[in-house]
Structure formats: structure tokens, C-alpha cells
Amino acid sequence: MKKRYEVHMGDPGKLPHISFIVQAENEFEAEKLANKRYPKLEICSIKEK
């Protein structure tokens, strides 16, 4: 069962940051999808929706 995760990403020390929703099996998968989508940004937080 896939869950929805809100991922918040940004460049450390710079604004604006972005957030978007990914559907993934778990938090680790959500992190992989987020890094694939925006490889240059760092993940600030991942929250289950």
C-alpha cells in the first residue's frame, strides 16, 4: 500500500525551499524519489500525509 509523503527540499542557507507530494511504500522510497526529482537539493523533512 502506497502512502503519501510531503517532502520539503531546499538548498541549505538559501530560500525559497519547495515542498511536494510523492507516493511511496515507505519513507526511504520517498527519499529516493525526491532525490531523483531534484538531485541538487537537500531534503529538509519528509512527513506522512
Sequence and secondary structure as in RCSB ss.txt:
>XXXX:A:sequence
MKKRYEVHMGDPGKLPHISFIVQAENEFEAEKLANKRYPKLEICSIKEK
>XXXX:A:secstr
  EEEEEEEE TT S  EEEEEEESSHHHHHHHHHHH TTSEEEEEEE 
